Amino acid sequence: DQQVKQNSPSLSVQEGRISILNCDYTNSMFDYFLWYKKYPAEGPTFLISISSIKDKNEDGRFTVFLNKSAKHLSLHIVPSQPGDSAVYFCAASGAGNNRKLIWGLGTSLAVNP
Amino acid sequence: KAGVTQTPRYLIKTRGQQVTLSCSPISGHRSVSWYQQTPGQGLQFLFEYFSETQRNKGNFPGRFSGRQFSNSRSEMNVSTLELGDSALYLCASSLDWRAATTYEQYFGPGTRLTVT
């Protein structure tokens, strides 16, 4: 049973446009959410995170939005660049000792020049 | 600062054998987590170590075990290998498991294990 779901296995956007990657979760006890990016033959790289007490966190071209009532978060990349082409993973964690990360299956983003 | 290193990068074993994978965290990081990545299941959490103690464990059988040494280096062992153990095994390090920032883990490149 996937507690963290990324329903789009792949996404293709044009360079300069906005990329929106979505993630849904089922466990209301999750209180911290993260996005990681992964290139082939490399381990995932931390991108951006958001605590459940916030609904938005921004870091340069990357913004994560959290809608707790809908148990949904999204990653916006504006403007998208060819170097952003990678697999993006959404991960969630509970509080305290239950902080092991639960991961989505990833969305492969292709940014076309 | 050097990143997380994992050895070996690639490994081929046969069913029934055992394997040991190694992970050296970023200098100063004391928490090490292990993950299994397969195409259909994504990243699955195996276990986490801090100060040589296992702090968290995922839902894997007892054939999967790990340990952490006093210098924070970690090893994971898989005994009696099965074909389904073929996967990319990732190690991640973070500063301290108790701080919120430890959710931000730094990953190594992984060890690609193939069981034939």
Chai-1 contact restraints between the chains, C-beta under 6 A:
chainA,res_idxA,chainB,res_idxB,connection_type,confidence,min_distance_angstrom,max_distance_angstrom,comment,restraint_id
A,Y32,B,Y103,contact,1.0,0.0,6.0,A-B,restraint_1
A,E42,B,P109,contact,1.0,0.0,6.0,A-B,restraint_2
A,G43,B,L90,contact,1.0,0.0,6.0,A-B,restraint_3
A,G43,B,F107,contact,1.0,0.0,6.0,A-B,restraint_4
A,G43,B,G108,contact,1.0,0.0,6.0,A-B,restraint_5
A,G43,B,P109,contact,1.0,0.0,6.0,A-B,restraint_6
A,G43,B,G110,contact,1.0,0.0,6.0,A-B,restraint_7
A,P44,B,F107,contact,1.0,0.0,6.0,A-B,restraint_8
A,F46,B,E104,contact,1.0,0.0,6.0,A-B,restraint_9
A,S93,B,Y103,contact,1.0,0.0,6.0,A-B,restraint_10
A,K100,B,F45,contact,1.0,0.0,6.0,A-B,restraint_11
A,K100,B,N56,contact,1.0,0.0,6.0,A-B,restraint_12
A,W103,B,G42,contact,1.0,0.0,6.0,A-B,restraint_13
A,W103,B,L43,contact,1.0,0.0,6.0,A-B,restraint_14
A,L105,B,G42,contact,1.0,0.0,6.0,A-B,restraint_15
